[in-house]
């Protein structure tokens, strides 16, 4: 399998698994979010997973990641 590159807009190469928008979340020191499949289901079988993020504010501040977990059944 060939490494797919970074053009995540190419729908023939990448399958969106979901989206998390925290813009309406209450402002606080930390925000936690998770993306999960419905009970008894899964999000699919993939070789590569790409997390695409956007700046948090108009000041172009970056997102801070603390933990990623990919669980395999």
DAHUMO-V425295 format. One record per backbone hydrogen bond with DSSP energy under -0.5 kcal/mol. CO is the residue of the C=O (numbers start at 1). NH is the residue of the N-H. E is the energy in kcal/mol with one decimal. If there is no record, write none. Layout:
co=CO nh=NH e=E
co=CO nh=NH e=E
//
This chain:
co=6 nh=8 e=-1.8
co=7 nh=10 e=-1.9
co=9 nh=11 e=-1.1
co=10 nh=13 e=-1.9
co=10 nh=14 e=-2.4
co=14 nh=16 e=-0.5
co=20 nh=22 e=-0.6
co=22 nh=25 e=-1.5
co=34 nh=36 e=-0.5
co=38 nh=41 e=-2.4
co=44 nh=46 e=-0.5
co=50 nh=52 e=-0.6
co=57 nh=60 e=-1.7
co=61 nh=56 e=-2.5
co=63 nh=65 e=-0.6
co=69 nh=71 e=-0.6
co=71 nh=73 e=-0.5
//
